[in-house]
């Protein structure tokens, strides 16, 4: 049985990074969460428009607080939080999908260079697919899997139960896999950046 929380070894990491690059995505590795945070911030200019997607990984490494509370960046999340969903619903959908930078994580990355992201509502997927000019995914190396089939198994066997438990505690309702995005390749050079971290972060 696959151990979904086991960190990938160096050979697997290097193979995955090579595959991602061949699929048009930049990829690099950080030794720990502090280095990962530094690498992300090096990509951002002060004043940049940034959307932080819901992510346990971003929370743990301190990027949510840095982006949304430091005052150094134009936080899309802060703008959305100040809006009224009942009267500004369409504006919120547009703002949440199109921006300069989006930062989040994913649920699996294959050694063949595919990225898998599961979502209940799908609210973050449009931005990843096309809406954001630049994408950053911060990913613990335990999320590296053999292929797409194994990535989907990881989502249902590991990620979903943990997210369901978290959602029940946070919102009083469980979660579900409503949509799965599979990134096969990126056609815009430099648009997608994957930063692997040699720590068990997120799920």
C-alpha positions as CSV (number, residue, x, y, z in Angstrom):
1,X,0.0,0.0,0.0
2,X,1.3,3.5,-0.9
3,X,2.2,5.6,2.0
4,X,0.7,9.0,1.0
5,X,2.6,11.0,3.6
6,X,6.1,9.7,2.8
7,X,8.5,12.3,1.4
8,X,10.0,11.6,-2.0
9,X,13.7,10.7,-2.3
10,X,16.1,12.9,-4.2
11,X,15.9,10.8,-7.4
12,X,12.1,11.1,-7.5
13,X,12.3,14.8,-6.9
14,X,14.9,15.4,-9.7
15,X,12.9,13.2,-12.1
16,X,9.7,15.2,-11.4
17,X,11.4,18.5,-11.8
18,X,12.9,17.5,-15.1
19,X,9.4,16.3,-16.3
20,X,7.7,19.5,-15.1
21,X,10.3,21.6,-17.0
22,X,9.7,19.6,-20.2
23,X,6.0,20.3,-19.8
24,X,6.6,24.1,-19.7
25,X,6.6,24.6,-15.9
26,X,9.4,26.0,-13.8
27,X,10.3,23.8,-10.9
28,X,12.8,24.0,-8.0
29,X,13.3,22.6,-4.5
30,X,13.6,24.1,-1.1
31,X,15.1,22.3,1.9
32,X,12.5,23.6,4.4
33,X,9.4,25.8,4.8
34,X,11.6,28.9,5.6
35,X,13.5,28.5,2.3
36,X,10.3,27.9,0.4
37,X,8.8,31.1,1.7
38,X,11.9,33.0,0.7
39,X,11.8,31.6,-2.8
40,X,8.2,32.6,-3.2
41,X,8.8,36.1,-2.0
42,X,11.8,36.5,-4.4
43,X,9.4,36.0,-7.3
44,X,7.1,38.8,-6.2
45,X,7.7,42.5,-6.6
46,X,6.5,44.7,-3.8
47,X,3.0,46.0,-4.7
48,X,2.2,43.0,-6.9
49,X,-1.5,41.9,-7.1
50,X,-1.6,38.5,-5.4
51,X,-4.4,36.0,-4.7
52,X,-3.7,33.4,-2.0
53,X,-5.8,30.4,-2.4
54,X,-7.0,28.3,0.5
55,X,-4.1,26.1,1.4
56,X,-2.8,24.5,4.6
57,X,0.7,24.6,3.1
58,X,0.6,28.4,2.7
59,X,-0.8,28.8,6.2
60,X,2.0,26.6,7.7
61,X,4.9,28.4,6.0
62,X,3.5,31.9,6.8
63,X,2.7,33.1,3.3
64,X,-1.0,33.8,3.9
65,X,-0.1,36.2,6.7
66,X,2.8,37.8,4.8
67,X,0.8,38.4,1.6
68,X,-2.4,39.5,3.2
69,X,-1.2,41.4,6.3
70,X,2.2,42.8,5.7
71,X,0.9,45.7,3.5
72,X,3.6,45.0,0.9
73,X,1.3,43.5,-1.6
74,X,-2.0,44.2,-3.3
75,X,-4.0,41.4,-1.7
76,X,-6.9,40.1,-3.7
77,X,-8.1,38.0,-0.7
78,X,-8.5,41.2,1.4
79,X,-10.6,42.8,-1.3
80,X,-12.9,39.7,-1.6
81,X,-13.3,39.6,2.2
82,X,-14.6,43.2,2.1
83,X,-17.2,42.5,-0.5
84,X,-20.8,41.4,-0.2
85,X,-21.5,38.1,-1.9
86,X,-25.2,38.8,-2.2
87,X,-24.9,42.1,-4.0
88,X,-21.4,41.7,-5.6
89,X,-21.3,38.1,-6.4
90,X,-20.4,38.5,-10.1
91,X,-17.7,41.0,-9.3
92,X,-16.3,38.6,-6.7
93,X,-16.2,35.7,-9.3
94,X,-14.3,37.9,-11.7
95,X,-11.9,39.2,-9.1
96,X,-11.2,35.7,-7.8
97,X,-10.4,34.4,-11.3
98,X,-8.2,37.1,-12.9
99,X,-5.2,38.6,-11.3
100,X,-1.5,39.1,-11.6
101,X,-0.3,36.4,-9.3
102,X,-2.0,33.4,-7.7
103,X,-0.3,31.3,-5.0
104,X,-1.6,27.9,-3.7
105,X,-0.7,24.2,-3.6
106,X,-1.9,21.0,-5.2
107,X,-2.8,17.5,-4.2
108,X,-0.4,15.5,-6.4
109,X,2.4,15.9,-8.9
110,X,3.4,13.0,-11.1
111,X,6.9,11.9,-11.9
112,X,5.8,12.5,-15.6
113,X,5.2,16.2,-14.8
114,X,1.4,16.4,-14.4
115,X,-0.1,18.5,-11.6
116,X,-3.5,17.4,-10.0
117,X,-5.7,19.7,-8.0
118,X,-9.0,18.7,-6.5
119,X,-11.7,21.2,-5.5
120,X,-15.2,21.1,-4.1
121,X,-16.5,24.3,-5.7
122,X,-13.8,24.8,-8.4
123,X,-13.4,28.5,-7.3
124,X,-9.6,28.4,-7.6
125,X,-9.3,26.4,-10.8
126,X,-10.1,29.1,-13.4
127,X,-7.2,31.2,-12.0
128,X,-4.8,28.3,-12.2
129,X,-5.9,27.3,-15.7
130,X,-5.7,30.7,-17.4
131,X,-7.0,33.7,-15.4
132,X,-3.8,34.5,-13.4
133,X,-0.8,35.8,-15.3
134,X,1.5,34.0,-12.9
135,X,1.0,30.8,-10.8
136,X,3.0,29.5,-7.9
137,X,2.4,26.2,-6.3
138,X,4.2,25.3,-3.0
139,X,4.2,21.5,-2.6
140,X,5.5,19.1,0.0
141,X,7.5,16.3,-1.7
142,X,5.1,13.7,-0.1
143,X,2.7,14.7,-2.9
144,X,5.0,13.3,-5.7
145,X,3.3,10.2,-7.2
146,X,4.1,7.8,-10.0
147,X,1.3,8.8,-12.4
148,X,-2.1,10.3,-12.9
149,X,-3.9,7.2,-11.7
150,X,-1.9,7.2,-8.5
151,X,-2.5,10.9,-8.1
152,X,-6.3,10.5,-8.2
153,X,-6.0,7.6,-5.7
154,X,-4.1,10.0,-3.4
155,X,-6.8,12.6,-3.7
156,X,-9.6,10.2,-2.7
157,X,-7.8,8.0,-0.2
158,X,-5.7,10.6,1.6
159,X,-6.5,14.3,0.8
160,X,-10.3,14.1,0.8
161,X,-10.7,12.4,4.2
162,X,-8.3,15.0,5.8
163,X,-10.0,18.0,4.1
164,X,-13.4,16.6,5.0
165,X,-12.4,16.5,8.7
166,X,-10.9,20.0,8.5
167,X,-14.0,21.4,6.8
168,X,-16.4,19.9,9.4
169,X,-14.4,21.5,12.2
170,X,-14.1,24.9,10.4
171,X,-17.5,25.2,8.7
172,X,-19.7,22.5,10.2
173,X,-20.1,20.8,6.8
174,X,-17.9,18.2,5.1
175,X,-16.1,18.5,1.8
176,X,-16.2,16.6,-1.5
177,X,-14.4,16.3,-4.8
178,X,-16.5,18.3,-7.2
179,X,-13.8,18.9,-9.8
180,X,-10.3,17.7,-10.6
181,X,-7.9,19.8,-12.6
182,X,-5.0,17.9,-14.4
183,X,-2.3,20.2,-15.7
184,X,-0.5,18.4,-18.5
185,X,1.6,21.3,-19.8
186,X,1.8,25.0,-19.8
187,X,2.2,26.9,-23.0
188,X,3.2,30.3,-21.6
189,X,7.0,30.3,-20.7
190,X,7.6,31.3,-17.1
191,X,3.9,31.4,-16.1
192,X,3.8,28.4,-13.7
193,X,6.3,27.9,-10.9
194,X,6.4,24.8,-8.7
195,X,8.4,25.0,-5.5
196,X,8.9,21.6,-3.8
197,X,9.6,21.5,-0.1
198,X,11.4,18.6,1.6
199,X,8.9,18.7,4.4
200,X,5.5,17.1,4.9
201,X,3.3,20.1,4.4
202,X,-0.5,20.1,3.7
203,X,-2.4,17.2,2.4
